[in-house]
Amino acid sequence: MLTAVERPLLLATFQPVAAWWQPHPNTTWQIVLSAPLKPPYLSPPPDSTTLVIALDGDLFDNACNNNWPTIKKSGYKTLCYFSAGSYEGWRPDASSFLPADLGNPLDGWPGEKWLDTRSGNVRAIMRKRLDLAVEQGCDGADPDNIDAYDNDGGGLNLTASDAWD
């Protein structure tokens, strides 16, 4: 049990949690993964009357030129895409993966291999990617390729329960 002196000290050590964005079911967004996002950030169809609220772009491509804070200042919510289940040899953290972390190549995606999502090393790399998204001010993450279980286990005998904790 805490004493009357310890209780306020303990409470003083806790940092308040900032409010976090929770998109509504009809939230509109645009996904741009082919290149870094550039002003005006979106190109809606000429007949579009839908207001885009969130932009979903590549975490690394937009972090390297500090795009994410600029996009947020423009009033958009940001979703940072990264592959959480596949190795991509061109990523800045690619050398962090171990040979044992890599599975079969992804069909139709040259240079990508399934990752062993059970690996402590893979999970540590993904935590760093999420940390980067937080540092960049992303409102959400868009982790891709977590379905190796539905693709012959990625050559690693992965199951659906390996896709989450």
DSSP file (Angstrom, degrees, kcal/mol; ACC not computed):
  #  RESIDUE AA STRUCTURE BP1 BP2  ACC     N-H-->O    O-->H-N    N-H-->O    O-->H-N    TCO  KAPPA ALPHA  PHI   PSI    X-CA   Y-CA   Z-CA
    1    1 A M              0   0    0      0, 0.0     2,-0.2     0, 0.0     0, 0.0   0.000 360.0 360.0 360.0 139.1    0.0    0.0    0.0
    2    2 A L        -     0   0    0      1,-0.1     2,-0.1     4,-0.1     0, 0.0  -0.561 360.0-127.7 -82.9 144.0    1.2    3.5   -0.9
    3    3 A T     >  -     0   0    0     -2,-0.2     4,-2.3     1,-0.1    -1,-0.1  -0.329  31.7-100.1 -80.7 171.2    1.7    6.1    1.8
    4    4 A A  T  4 S+     0   0    0      1,-0.2    -1,-0.1     2,-0.2    -2,-0.0   0.784 126.2  46.9 -62.8 -27.0    0.2    9.6    1.5
    5    5 A V  T  > S+     0   0    0      2,-0.1     4,-1.1     1,-0.1    -1,-0.2   0.871 112.2  48.4 -80.9 -39.9    3.6   10.8    0.4
    6    6 A E  H  > S+     0   0    0      1,-0.2     4,-2.6     2,-0.2     5,-0.2   0.856 100.6  65.7 -70.3 -35.3    4.2    8.1   -2.2
    7    7 A R  H  X S+     0   0    0     -4,-2.3     4,-2.3     1,-0.2     5,-0.2   0.929 103.7  42.7 -57.7 -52.2    0.8    8.3   -3.8
    8    8 A P  H  > S+     0   0    0      0, 0.0     4,-2.0     0, 0.0    -1,-0.2   0.867 113.7  53.6 -64.7 -32.8    1.2   11.8   -5.3
    9    9 A L  H  X S+     0   0    0     -4,-1.1     4,-0.8     2,-0.2    -2,-0.2   0.911 109.5  47.8 -65.8 -40.9    4.8   11.0   -6.4
   10   10 A L  H >X S+     0   0    0     -4,-2.6     3,-1.0     1,-0.2     4,-0.5   0.933 112.5  48.3 -63.9 -45.9    3.6    8.0   -8.2
   11   11 A L  H >< S+     0   0    0     -4,-2.3     3,-1.0     1,-0.2    -1,-0.2   0.845 105.3  59.6 -63.8 -33.1    0.8    9.9  -10.0
   12   12 A A  H 3< S+     0   0    0     -4,-2.0    -1,-0.2     1,-0.2    -2,-0.2   0.722  97.8  60.7 -69.1 -20.0    3.3   12.7  -10.9
   13   13 A T  H << S+     0   0    0     -3,-1.0     2,-0.3    -4,-0.8    -1,-0.2   0.661  84.8  93.4 -82.2 -14.9    5.4   10.2  -12.9
   14   14 A F    <<  -     0   0    0     -3,-1.0     3,-0.0    -4,-0.5    -3,-0.0  -0.624  68.9-142.3 -82.4 134.4    2.6    9.2  -15.3
   15   15 A Q        -     0   0    0     -2,-0.3     2,-0.1     1,-0.1    -2,-0.1  -0.772  25.4-110.6 -91.5 137.1    2.4   11.2  -18.5
   16   16 A P        -     0   0    0      0, 0.0     2,-0.5     0, 0.0    -1,-0.1  -0.395  31.1-120.2 -65.5 144.9   -1.1   12.0  -19.8
   17   17 A V        -     0   0    0     -2,-0.1     3,-0.1     1,-0.0     2,-0.1  -0.748  25.0-127.2 -88.1 127.3   -2.1   10.1  -22.9
   18   18 A A        -     0   0    0     -2,-0.5     2,-0.0     1,-0.1    -1,-0.0  -0.374  34.0 -94.5 -69.3 151.3   -2.9   12.3  -25.9
   19   19 A A        -     0   0    0     -2,-0.1     2,-0.4     1,-0.0    -1,-0.1  -0.391  43.5-144.1 -62.9 143.6   -6.2   11.8  -27.6
   20   20 A W        -     0   0    0     -3,-0.1     2,-0.3    -2,-0.0   119,-0.1  -0.891  15.8-107.2-117.6 148.1   -5.9    9.4  -30.6
   21   21 A W        -     0   0    0     -2,-0.4     0, 0.0   118,-0.2     0, 0.0  -0.497  28.2-171.9 -74.7 131.5   -7.7    9.6  -33.8
   22   22 A Q        -     0   0    0     -2,-0.3   118,-0.0   118,-0.0    -1,-0.0  -0.943  20.8-137.3-123.3 106.7  -10.4    7.0  -34.4
   23   23 A P        -     0   0    0      0, 0.0     0, 0.0     0, 0.0     0, 0.0  -0.297  15.9-125.5 -65.4 147.0  -11.7    7.1  -38.0
   24   24 A H    >   -     0   0    0      1,-0.1     3,-2.2     2,-0.0     0, 0.0  -0.500  30.5-100.4 -85.1 160.7  -15.4    6.8  -38.5
   25   25 A P  T 3  S+     0   0    0      0, 0.0    -1,-0.1     0, 0.0     0, 0.0   0.789 122.3  46.5 -54.1 -30.8  -16.8    4.1  -40.9
   26   26 A N  T 3  S+     0   0    0      2,-0.1     2,-0.1     0, 0.0    -2,-0.0   0.219  78.6 137.6 -99.4  15.8  -17.3    6.6  -43.7
   27   27 A T    <   -     0   0    0     -3,-2.2     2,-0.4     1,-0.1    25,-0.1  -0.394  46.1-141.1 -61.5 133.9  -13.9    8.2  -43.4
   28   28 A T        +     0   0    0     23,-0.3    26,-1.9    -2,-0.1    25,-1.8  -0.773  27.0 167.1-100.1 144.0  -12.4    8.8  -46.9
   29   29 A W  E     -a   54   0A   0     -2,-0.4     2,-0.4    24,-0.2    26,-0.2  -0.969  27.6-136.5-148.7 164.2   -8.8    8.3  -47.7
   30   30 A Q  E     -a   55   0A   0     24,-1.9    26,-2.8    -2,-0.3     2,-0.5  -0.992  14.7-147.6-125.5 132.9   -6.4    8.0  -50.6
   31   31 A I  E     +a   56   0A   0     -2,-0.4     2,-0.4    24,-0.2    26,-0.2  -0.883  18.2 175.4-101.9 124.9   -3.7    5.4  -50.8
   32   32 A V  E     +a   57   0A   0     24,-3.0    26,-0.7    -2,-0.5     5,-0.1  -0.903  17.8 146.9-130.8 101.9   -0.5    6.4  -52.6
   33   33 A L        +     0   0    0     -2,-0.4    -1,-0.1    24,-0.2    24,-0.1   0.475  56.2  78.1-112.4  -5.5    2.2    3.8  -52.5
   34   34 A S  S    S-     0   0    0      1,-0.1    -1,-0.1     2,-0.0    23,-0.0   0.652 108.0  -4.0 -82.6 -15.3    3.9    4.3  -55.8
   35   35 A A  S    S-     0   0    0      3,-0.0    23,-0.3    -3,-0.0    -1,-0.1  -0.975  91.4 -68.9-164.8 163.7    5.9    7.4  -54.9
   36   36 A P        -     0   0    0      0, 0.0     2,-0.2     0, 0.0    26,-0.1  -0.335  62.0 -99.8 -59.4 146.3    6.4    9.9  -52.0
   37   37 A L        -     0   0    0     21,-0.2     5,-0.1    -5,-0.1    34,-0.1  -0.481  47.2-176.8 -68.9 136.7    3.4   12.1  -51.4
   38   38 A K    >   -     0   0    0     -2,-0.2     3,-3.4    -3,-0.1    -3,-0.0  -0.963  31.9 -50.4-134.5 150.8    3.7   15.5  -52.9
   39   39 A P  T 3  S+     0   0    0      0, 0.0    32,-0.0     0, 0.0     0, 0.0  -0.315 126.6  31.5 -55.7 143.4    1.5   18.6  -52.9
   40   40 A P  T 3  S-     0   0    0      0, 0.0     2,-0.3     0, 0.0    -3,-0.0  -0.937  92.6-153.2 -82.9  17.4   -1.3   18.8  -53.5
   41   41 A Y    <   +     0   0    0     -3,-3.4     2,-0.3     2,-0.0    -3,-0.0   0.053  67.0  44.3  77.7 -25.1   -1.2   15.3  -52.0
   42   42 A L        -     0   0    0     -2,-0.3    13,-0.0    -5,-0.1   -10,-0.0  -0.997  55.7-157.7-149.1 154.6   -4.1   13.9  -53.9
   43   43 A S        -     0   0    0     -2,-0.3    -2,-0.0     0, 0.0     0, 0.0  -0.745  22.8-166.1-129.9  83.5   -5.7   13.9  -57.3
   44   44 A P        -     0   0    0      0, 0.0    -2,-0.0     0, 0.0     7,-0.0  -0.311  37.1 -87.8 -68.7 154.8   -9.4   13.2  -57.0
   45   45 A P    >   -     0   0    0      0, 0.0     3,-2.5     0, 0.0     0, 0.0  -0.291  41.8-111.0 -56.3 147.8  -11.3   12.3  -60.1
   46   46 A P  T 3  S+     0   0    0      0, 0.0     0, 0.0     0, 0.0     0, 0.0   0.803 118.9  46.5 -54.1 -31.6  -12.7   15.4  -61.8
   47   47 A D  T 3  S+     0   0    0      2,-0.0     2,-0.3     0, 0.0     0, 0.0   0.340  87.0 121.4 -94.0   8.8  -16.3   14.5  -60.9
   48   48 A S    <   +     0   0    0     -3,-2.5     0, 0.0     1,-0.1     0, 0.0  -0.525  30.6 171.9 -77.5 134.1  -15.4   13.7  -57.3
   49   49 A T        +     0   0    0     -2,-0.3     2,-0.4     2,-0.1    -1,-0.1   0.260  45.8 115.2-115.7   5.9  -17.2   15.6  -54.5
   50   50 A T        -     0   0    0      1,-0.0     2,-0.5     2,-0.0    -2,-0.1  -0.642  63.3-135.7 -82.4 129.4  -15.8   13.4  -51.8
   51   51 A L        -     0   0    0     -2,-0.4     2,-0.5    -7,-0.0   -23,-0.3  -0.738  15.7-136.8 -83.8 123.3  -13.5   15.1  -49.3
   52   52 A V        +     0   0    0     -2,-0.5   -23,-0.2     1,-0.2     3,-0.1  -0.715  25.9 175.4 -82.8 125.3  -10.4   13.1  -48.6
   53   53 A I        +     0   0    0    -25,-1.8    24,-2.5    -2,-0.5     2,-0.4   0.782  61.0  38.0 -99.2 -34.9   -9.6   13.1  -44.9
   54   54 A A  E     -ab  29  77A   0    -26,-1.9   -24,-1.9    22,-0.2     2,-0.5  -0.924  61.3-152.5-126.2 145.8   -6.7   10.7  -44.6
   55   55 A L  E     -ab  30  78A   0     22,-2.6    24,-2.9    -2,-0.4     2,-0.6  -0.968   6.7-160.3-116.7 131.2   -3.7    9.9  -46.7
   56   56 A D  E     +ab  31  79A   0    -26,-2.8   -24,-3.0    -2,-0.5     2,-0.3  -0.948  28.1 154.1-112.3 113.9   -2.1    6.5  -46.6
   57   57 A G  E     -ab  32  80A   0     22,-2.0    24,-3.3    -2,-0.6     2,-0.2  -0.857  50.3 -69.7-137.7 171.2    1.5    6.5  -47.9
   58   58 A D  E  >  - b   0  81A   0    -26,-0.7     4,-1.7   -23,-0.3     5,-0.2  -0.434  37.4-144.3 -66.1 125.6    4.7    4.6  -47.6
   59   59 A L  H  > S+     0   0    0     22,-3.2     4,-1.4    -2,-0.2     9,-0.2   0.933  96.5  38.7 -55.0 -52.5    6.3    5.1  -44.2
   60   60 A F  H  > S+     0   0    0     21,-0.3     4,-2.2     1,-0.2    -1,-0.2   0.916 112.4  54.0 -71.8 -44.4    9.9    5.1  -45.4
   61   61 A D  H  4 S+     0   0    0      1,-0.2     4,-0.3     2,-0.2    -1,-0.2   0.832 117.8  37.9 -60.7 -31.7    9.4    7.1  -48.7
   62   62 A N  H  <>S+     0   0    0     -4,-1.7     5,-2.7     2,-0.1     6,-0.8   0.677 112.8  55.8 -95.0 -19.0    7.7    9.9  -46.8
   63   63 A A  H ><5S+     0   0    0     -4,-1.4     3,-1.5    -5,-0.2    -2,-0.2   0.850  97.3  63.7 -77.3 -35.0    9.9    9.8  -43.7
   64   64 A C  T 3<5S+     0   0    0     -4,-2.2    -1,-0.2     1,-0.3    -2,-0.1   0.767 114.1  32.5 -65.1 -24.7   13.2   10.2  -45.6
   65   65 A N  T 3 5S-     0   0    0     -4,-0.3    -1,-0.3    -5,-0.2    -2,-0.2   0.159 113.3-113.7-115.8  18.3   12.1   13.7  -46.8
   66   66 A N  T <>5 +     0   0    0     -3,-1.5     4,-0.8     1,-0.1    -3,-0.2   0.815  66.3 145.8  58.4  35.7   10.1   14.6  -43.7
   67   67 A N  H  >< +     0   0    0     -5,-2.7     4,-2.7     1,-0.2     5,-0.2   0.860  53.6  70.7 -69.0 -37.2    6.8   14.6  -45.6
   68   68 A W  H  > S+     0   0    0     -6,-0.8     4,-2.3     1,-0.2     5,-0.2   0.896  98.7  45.7 -56.6 -48.2    4.6   13.3  -42.8
   69   69 A P  H  > S+     0   0    0      0, 0.0     4,-2.2     0, 0.0    -1,-0.2   0.891 113.8  51.0 -61.1 -36.6    4.7   16.4  -40.6
   70   70 A T  H  X S+     0   0    0     -4,-0.8     4,-1.1    -3,-0.2    -2,-0.2   0.911 109.6  49.7 -65.0 -42.2    4.1   18.7  -43.6
   71   71 A I  H ><>S+     0   0    0     -4,-2.7     5,-1.5     1,-0.2     3,-0.6   0.916 110.5  50.2 -62.8 -43.1    1.1   16.5  -44.7
   72   72 A K  H ><5S+     0   0    0     -4,-2.3     3,-1.9     1,-0.2    -1,-0.2   0.899 106.0  55.6 -62.5 -40.2   -0.4   16.7  -41.1
   73   73 A K  H 3<5S+     0   0    0     -4,-2.2    -1,-0.2     1,-0.3    -2,-0.2   0.762  99.4  62.6 -63.8 -23.3    0.1   20.5  -41.1
   74   74 A S  T <<5S-     0   0    0     -4,-1.1    -1,-0.3    -3,-0.6    -2,-0.2   0.493 125.2-102.6 -79.7  -3.2   -2.0   20.6  -44.3
   75   75 A G  T < 5S+     0   0    0     -3,-1.9     2,-0.2     1,-0.3    -3,-0.2   0.451  78.2 129.3 101.0   1.0   -4.9   19.2  -42.3
   76   76 A Y      < -     0   0    0     -5,-1.5    -1,-0.3   -22,-0.0     2,-0.3  -0.569  57.0-125.9 -88.1 152.0   -4.8   15.5  -43.3
   77   77 A K  E     -b   54   0A   0    -24,-2.5   -22,-2.6    -2,-0.2     2,-0.4  -0.702  33.2-136.7 -83.6 149.3   -4.8   12.5  -41.1
   78   78 A T  E     -b   55   0A   0     -2,-0.3    61,-1.5    59,-0.2    62,-1.3  -0.935  20.5-170.9-121.9 133.3   -1.9   10.2  -41.9
   79   79 A L  E     -bc  56 140A   0    -24,-2.9   -22,-2.0    -2,-0.4     2,-0.7  -0.985  18.3-147.5-117.8 121.1   -1.7    6.4  -42.2
   80   80 A C  E     -bc  57 141A   0     60,-2.7    62,-2.7    -2,-0.5     2,-0.3  -0.809  11.3-152.3 -98.8 113.6    1.8    5.1  -42.6
   81   81 A Y  E     +bc  58 142A   0    -24,-3.3   -22,-3.2    -2,-0.7   -21,-0.3  -0.602  25.7 153.0 -82.5 137.7    2.1    2.0  -44.7
   82   82 A F  E     - c   0 143A   0     60,-1.7    62,-2.5    -2,-0.3     2,-0.8  -0.964  48.1-105.4-155.0 157.1    4.8   -0.6  -44.2
   83   83 A S  E     + c   0 144A   0     -2,-0.3    62,-0.2    60,-0.2     5,-0.1  -0.762  34.0 175.2 -85.8 115.3    5.2   -4.3  -44.9
   84   84 A A  S    S+     0   0    0     60,-1.8    61,-0.2    -2,-0.8    -1,-0.2   0.538  79.7  37.1 -93.6  -9.9    5.0   -6.0  -41.5
   85   85 A G  S    S+     0   0    0     59,-1.2    30,-2.5     1,-0.1     2,-0.4   0.369 107.7  62.1-126.4   3.7    5.1   -9.5  -43.0
   86   86 A S  E    S-D  114   0B   0     58,-0.3     2,-0.4    28,-0.3    28,-0.2  -0.990  70.8-126.2-135.8 146.0    7.5   -9.4  -45.9
   87   87 A Y  E     -D  113   0B   0     26,-3.7    26,-1.5    -2,-0.4     2,-0.5  -0.694  21.2-166.7 -81.6 133.3   11.2   -8.6  -46.4
   88   88 A E  E >   -D  112   0B   0     -2,-0.4     3,-2.1    24,-0.2    24,-0.2  -0.960  12.4-150.8-125.3 110.4   11.9   -5.8  -48.9
   89   89 A G  T 3  S+     0   0    0     22,-1.6     5,-0.1    -2,-0.5    23,-0.1   0.613  90.7  58.2 -60.1 -15.6   15.5   -5.7  -49.9
   90   90 A W  T 3  S+     0   0    0     21,-0.1    -1,-0.3     4,-0.1    21,-0.0   0.456  79.9 109.2 -94.8  -2.6   15.5   -2.0  -50.7
   91   91 A R  S X  S-     0   0    0     -3,-2.1     3,-1.9     1,-0.1     4,-0.3  -0.422  78.4-119.2 -76.2 151.3   14.4   -0.8  -47.2
   92   92 A P  T 3  S+     0   0    0      0, 0.0     3,-0.3     0, 0.0    -1,-0.1   0.745 114.6  46.3 -63.2 -22.1   16.8    1.0  -45.0
   93   93 A D  T >  S+     0   0    0      1,-0.2     3,-2.0     2,-0.1     4,-0.4   0.267  78.0 109.9-101.2  12.0   16.5   -1.7  -42.3
   94   94 A A  G X  S+     0   0    0     -3,-1.9     3,-1.3     1,-0.3    -1,-0.2   0.830  72.1  59.6 -58.1 -34.6   16.8   -4.7  -44.7
   95   95 A S  G 3  S+     0   0    0     -3,-0.3    -1,-0.3    -4,-0.3    -2,-0.1   0.606  91.6  71.0 -72.5  -9.0   20.3   -5.6  -43.3
   96   96 A S  G <  S+     0   0    0     -3,-2.0    -1,-0.2     2,-0.1     2,-0.2   0.689  79.1  93.4 -78.5 -18.8   18.7   -6.1  -39.9
   97   97 A F  S <  S-     0   0    0     -3,-1.3    18,-0.0    -4,-0.4     5,-0.0  -0.503  71.4-136.1 -78.1 144.9   16.9   -9.3  -40.9
   98   98 A L    >>  -     0   0    0     -2,-0.2     3,-1.8     1,-0.1     4,-0.5  -0.652  22.6-113.8 -93.6 153.7   18.6  -12.6  -40.4
   99   99 A P  G >4 S+     0   0    0      0, 0.0     3,-1.3     0, 0.0    -1,-0.1   0.869 118.5  58.5 -53.8 -36.5   18.6  -15.4  -43.0
  100  100 A A  G 34 S+     0   0    0      1,-0.2    19,-0.1    15,-0.0    -3,-0.0   0.690  96.9  63.0 -68.3 -17.0   16.4  -17.5  -40.7
  101  101 A D  G <4 S+     0   0    0     -3,-1.8    15,-2.3    14,-0.1     2,-0.3   0.667  89.4  88.1 -77.6 -17.0   13.8  -14.7  -40.7
  102  102 A L  E <<  +E  115   0B   0     -3,-1.3    13,-0.2    -4,-0.5     2,-0.1  -0.662  50.0 172.5 -97.4 137.6   13.2  -15.1  -44.5
  103  103 A G  E     -     0   0B   0     11,-3.2    52,-0.2    -2,-0.3    51,-0.1  -0.076  46.9 -29.6-111.9-146.0   10.8  -17.4  -46.2
  104  104 A N  E    S-     0   0B   0     50,-2.9    10,-2.9     9,-0.1    -1,-0.3  -0.286  71.0 -94.0 -70.9 156.0    9.6  -17.9  -49.7
  105  105 A P  E     -E  113   0B   0      0, 0.0     2,-0.4     0, 0.0     8,-0.3  -0.383  42.0-109.4 -64.3 149.6    9.4  -15.1  -52.3
  106  106 A L    >   -     0   0    0      6,-1.9     3,-1.8     3,-0.4     6,-0.3  -0.710  37.0-111.2 -80.4 129.3    6.1  -13.3  -52.6
  107  107 A D  T 3  S+     0   0    0     -2,-0.4    -1,-0.1     1,-0.3     6,-0.0  -0.416  99.1   7.1 -61.5 127.2    4.4  -14.2  -55.9
  108  108 A G  T 3  S+     0   0    0     -2,-0.2    -1,-0.3     1,-0.1    -2,-0.0   0.484 108.8  94.3  82.7   2.7    4.3  -11.2  -58.2
  109  109 A W    X   -     0   0    0     -3,-1.8     3,-1.8     3,-0.2    -3,-0.4  -0.743  66.3-150.7-129.6  84.2    6.5   -9.0  -55.9
  110  110 A P  T 3  S+     0   0    0      0, 0.0     3,-0.1     0, 0.0    -3,-0.0  -0.227  80.5  21.7 -56.6 138.4   10.1   -9.2  -57.0
  111  111 A G  T 3  S+     0   0    0      1,-0.3   -22,-1.6   -23,-0.1     2,-0.4   0.438  99.8 110.8  85.9  -0.7   12.6   -8.7  -54.1
  112  112 A E  E <   -D   88   0B   0     -3,-1.8    -6,-1.9    -6,-0.3     2,-0.3  -0.873  40.3-179.8-111.2 143.0   10.1   -9.6  -51.4
  113  113 A K  E     -DE  87 105B   0    -26,-1.5   -26,-3.7    -2,-0.4    -9,-0.1  -0.982  35.1-101.2-134.5 147.9   10.1  -12.6  -49.2
  114  114 A W  E     -D   86   0B   0    -10,-2.9   -11,-3.2    -2,-0.3     2,-0.3  -0.335  38.1-136.1 -63.2 149.0    7.8  -13.7  -46.4
  115  115 A L  E     - E   0 102B   0    -30,-2.5     2,-1.3   -13,-0.2   -13,-0.2  -0.829  15.3-117.3-108.5 148.1    9.0  -13.0  -42.9
  116  116 A D    >   -     0   0    0    -15,-2.3     3,-2.1    -2,-0.3     6,-0.3  -0.709  28.9-169.5 -80.9  95.3    8.8  -15.3  -39.9
  117  117 A T  T 3  S+     0   0    0     -2,-1.3    -1,-0.2     1,-0.3   -16,-0.0   0.538  80.7  66.8 -69.4  -5.5    6.6  -13.2  -37.8
  118  118 A R  T 3  S+     0   0    0    -17,-0.1    -1,-0.3     4,-0.0     2,-0.2   0.641  78.6 107.3 -82.9 -16.1    7.3  -15.5  -34.8
  119  119 A S    <>  -     0   0    0     -3,-2.1     4,-2.3     1,-0.1     5,-0.2  -0.411  67.3-144.9 -68.9 131.2   10.9  -14.3  -34.8
  120  120 A G  H  > S+     0   0    0      1,-0.2     4,-2.0     2,-0.2    -1,-0.1   0.850 103.1  54.6 -61.1 -34.3   11.9  -12.0  -32.0
  121  121 A N  H  > S+     0   0    0      2,-0.2     4,-2.1     1,-0.2    -1,-0.2   0.929 108.0  47.4 -65.4 -45.9   14.3  -10.3  -34.4
  122  122 A V  H  > S+     0   0    0     -6,-0.3     4,-2.4     1,-0.2    -2,-0.2   0.922 112.2  50.5 -61.4 -43.7   11.4   -9.6  -36.9
  123  123 A R  H  X S+     0   0    0     -4,-2.3     4,-2.2     1,-0.2    -1,-0.2   0.881 108.4  52.0 -63.8 -37.7    9.2   -8.3  -34.1
  124  124 A A  H  X S+     0   0    0     -4,-2.0     4,-1.8     2,-0.2    -1,-0.2   0.903 109.9  49.4 -64.7 -40.0   11.9   -6.0  -32.9
  125  125 A I  H  X S+     0   0    0     -4,-2.1     4,-1.9     1,-0.2    -2,-0.2   0.906 110.7  50.1 -64.4 -41.4   12.3   -4.6  -36.4
  126  126 A M  H  X S+     0   0    0     -4,-2.4     4,-2.4     1,-0.2    -2,-0.2   0.868 107.0  54.5 -67.1 -35.5    8.6   -4.0  -36.7
  127  127 A R  H  X S+     0   0    0     -4,-2.2     4,-2.5     1,-0.2    -1,-0.2   0.905 107.6  50.9 -62.4 -39.4    8.5   -2.2  -33.3
  128  128 A K  H  X S+     0   0    0     -4,-1.8     4,-2.2     2,-0.2    -2,-0.2   0.881 108.5  51.8 -64.8 -37.3   11.2    0.1  -34.7
  129  129 A R  H  X S+     0   0    0     -4,-1.9     4,-2.1     2,-0.2    -2,-0.2   0.918 110.6  47.6 -64.8 -41.8    9.1    0.7  -37.8
  130  130 A L  H  X S+     0   0    0     -4,-2.4     4,-2.2     2,-0.2    -2,-0.2   0.893 109.2  54.2 -65.3 -38.2    6.1    1.6  -35.5
  131  131 A D  H  X S+     0   0    0     -4,-2.5     4,-2.9     1,-0.2    -2,-0.2   0.904 107.1  51.5 -60.3 -41.0    8.4    3.9  -33.5
  132  132 A L  H  X S+     0   0    0     -4,-2.2     4,-2.2     2,-0.2    -2,-0.2   0.909 107.6  52.3 -62.1 -41.8    9.3    5.7  -36.7
  133  133 A A  H  <>S+     0   0    0     -4,-2.1     5,-2.6     2,-0.2     4,-0.4   0.905 111.4  46.8 -60.9 -40.7    5.6    6.1  -37.5
  134  134 A V  H ><5S+     0   0    0     -4,-2.2     3,-1.5     1,-0.2    -2,-0.2   0.936 110.7  51.8 -65.6 -46.3    5.1    7.6  -34.1
  135  135 A E  H 3<5S+     0   0    0     -4,-2.9    -2,-0.2     1,-0.3    -1,-0.2   0.853 109.1  51.2 -58.0 -35.4    8.2    9.9  -34.5
  136  136 A Q  T 3<5S-     0   0    0     -4,-2.2    -1,-0.3    -5,-0.2    -2,-0.2   0.535 117.5-114.9 -80.8  -6.6    6.8   11.1  -37.8
  137  137 A G  T < 5 +     0   0    0     -3,-1.5   -59,-0.2    -4,-0.4    -3,-0.2   0.681  50.7 172.8  83.2  18.2    3.4   11.9  -36.2
  138  138 A C      < -     0   0    0     -5,-2.6    -1,-0.2    -6,-0.2   -59,-0.2  -0.342  30.1-147.8 -62.5 139.3    1.4    9.3  -38.1
  139  139 A D  S    S-     0   0    0    -61,-1.5     2,-0.3     1,-0.2   -60,-0.2   0.678  77.0  -2.1 -80.6 -18.8   -2.2    8.9  -36.9
  140  140 A G  E     -c   79   0A   0    -62,-1.3   -60,-2.7    -7,-0.1     2,-0.3  -0.981  67.3-119.1-162.4 167.5   -2.2    5.2  -37.8
  141  141 A A  E     -c   80   0A   0     -2,-0.3   -60,-0.2   -62,-0.2   -11,-0.0  -0.891   7.8-157.2-116.5 148.3   -0.2    2.4  -39.3
  142  142 A D  E     -c   81   0A   0    -62,-2.7   -60,-1.7    -2,-0.3     2,-0.4  -0.741  17.2-170.0-122.9  79.6   -1.1    0.3  -42.3
  143  143 A P  E     -c   82   0A   0      0, 0.0     3,-0.2     0, 0.0   -60,-0.2  -0.595  10.7-164.9 -77.4 126.7    0.8   -3.0  -41.8
  144  144 A D  E     +c   83   0A   0    -62,-2.5   -60,-1.8    -2,-0.4   -59,-1.2  -0.600  53.9  31.3-108.3 166.3    0.7   -5.1  -45.0
  145  145 A N        +     0   0    0     -2,-0.2     3,-0.3   -61,-0.2    -1,-0.2   0.849  62.8 136.9  60.1  42.9    1.5   -8.7  -45.9
  146  146 A I        +     0   0    0     -3,-0.2     3,-0.3     1,-0.2    -1,-0.1   0.181  50.9  85.9 -98.5  17.5    0.5  -10.3  -42.6
  147  147 A D    >   +     0   0    0      1,-0.2     3,-1.6     2,-0.1    -1,-0.2  -0.125  38.4 128.5-111.7  36.7   -1.2  -13.1  -44.4
  148  148 A A  G > > +     0   0    0     -3,-0.3     3,-2.3     1,-0.3     5,-1.1   0.845  69.1  68.0 -58.1 -32.5    1.6  -15.6  -45.0
  149  149 A Y  G 3 5S+     0   0    0     -3,-0.3     3,-0.3     1,-0.3    -1,-0.3   0.786  99.9  49.2 -57.1 -27.6   -0.6  -18.3  -43.4
  150  150 A D  G < 5S+     0   0    0     -3,-1.6    -1,-0.3     1,-0.2    -2,-0.2   0.333 105.3  61.6 -94.5   5.7   -2.9  -17.9  -46.4
  151  151 A N  T X 5S-     0   0    0     -3,-2.3     3,-2.0    -4,-0.2    -1,-0.2  -0.514 135.1 -70.1-130.0  61.5    0.1  -18.2  -48.8
  152  152 A D  G > 5S-     0   0    0     -3,-0.3     3,-1.6     1,-0.3     5,-0.5   0.794  87.7 -68.9  55.6  31.8    1.4  -21.7  -48.1
  153  153 A G  G > XS-     0   0    0     -5,-1.1     3,-2.2     1,-0.3     5,-1.6   0.653  76.2 -84.4  65.8  13.9    2.7  -20.5  -44.7
  154  154 A G  G < 5S-     0   0    0     -3,-2.0   -50,-2.9    -6,-0.8    -1,-0.3   0.640  76.2 -68.8  65.9  13.5    5.3  -18.3  -46.4
  155  155 A G  G < 5S+     0   0    0     -3,-1.6    -1,-0.3   -52,-0.2    -2,-0.2   0.568 133.1  86.7  78.6   8.0    7.5  -21.4  -46.6
  156  156 A L  T < 5S-     0   0    0     -3,-2.2    -2,-0.2    -4,-0.1    -3,-0.1   0.237 103.7-112.2-122.4   8.6    7.8  -21.0  -42.8
  157  157 A N  T   5 +     0   0    0     -5,-0.5    -4,-0.2     1,-0.2     2,-0.2   0.841  55.3 173.4  59.4  35.3    4.8  -23.1  -41.8
  158  158 A L      < -     0   0    0     -5,-1.6     2,-0.2   -10,-0.1    -1,-0.2  -0.479  13.5-160.2 -74.4 145.1    3.1  -19.9  -40.5
  159  159 A T    >   -     0   0    0     -2,-0.2     3,-1.5    -6,-0.1     4,-0.3  -0.708  35.4 -97.4-117.7 170.9   -0.5  -20.2  -39.3
  160  160 A A  G >  S+     0   0    0      1,-0.3     3,-1.8    -2,-0.2     4,-0.2   0.866 122.6  59.2 -57.5 -37.5   -3.2  -17.6  -38.8
  161  161 A S  G >  S+     0   0    0      1,-0.3     3,-0.7     2,-0.2    -1,-0.3   0.685  95.5  64.1 -69.2 -15.2   -2.4  -17.4  -35.1
  162  162 A D  G <  S+     0   0    0     -3,-1.5    -1,-0.3     1,-0.2    -2,-0.2   0.573  87.8  72.4 -79.6  -8.5    1.1  -16.3  -36.0
  163  163 A A  G <  S+     0   0    0     -3,-1.8     2,-0.3    -4,-0.3    -1,-0.2   0.581 107.3  18.6 -84.2  -9.8   -0.2  -13.1  -37.5
  164  164 A W    <         0   0    0     -3,-0.7    -1,-0.0    -4,-0.2   -47,-0.0  -0.967 360.0 360.0-152.1 166.1   -1.1  -11.5  -34.2
  165  165 A D              0   0    0     -2,-0.3    -4,-0.0    -3,-0.0    -3,-0.0   0.371 360.0 360.0 -98.8 360.0   -0.4  -11.7  -30.5
